[in-house]
Each structure stands twice: as structure tokens, then as C-alpha cells.
Amino acid sequence: MRKARHRLSRSGDRQLNSVLHTIAVVQIRMPNSPGHAYYQRKLPEGKTPKEAERCPKRRLADHVWCVMIADERQVKSLLDQAA
């Protein structure tokens, strides 16, 4: 059975993508890390190792995004209070 594969966009912040990749690979290689456990859970779901590697990267990117948004809201709140 053939799976439909979608080509992922390589555009965007290459430096940030490189950092997320490095973090994900390090977590996957550390047996007691949550990233390793998450990666191992993805393999039996039928994901290839490359697809399973993207899952922790996506999770890290989502976390970084949430932190950035929270920081922006905090700065905006402080500026509103100062005004």
C-alpha cells in the first residue's frame, strides 16, 4: 500500500530550524528524555524514522511559538501599564 507523501516547505528561518533539529536529535538520542519516548511512540504508529523525527521537532516549534507569544503579551501588558 502506497502512502501519500507531502513535500515539506524548506522556507522559513533556517537558523531556527537548525536549532530545533539539533535539540530534537539530542533528545531522541538520550534514552531517558521525553523526546526519546515520544519518538519511540511514533514508530509503532507506522511512521518512518524520518517522519517520527519530525514529530518532536514540531512539538518543540509549537512550544517555542507559545513562549514567544507569551513574552509578547507580557511586554505589551507592561507597556500598557506604563502608559
ABEGO torsion letter per residue (X at the ends): XBBBBBBBBABEBAAAAAAAAAAAAAAAABAABAAAAAAAAAAAAGBBAAAAAAAAAAAAAAAAAAAAAAAAAAAAAAAAAAX
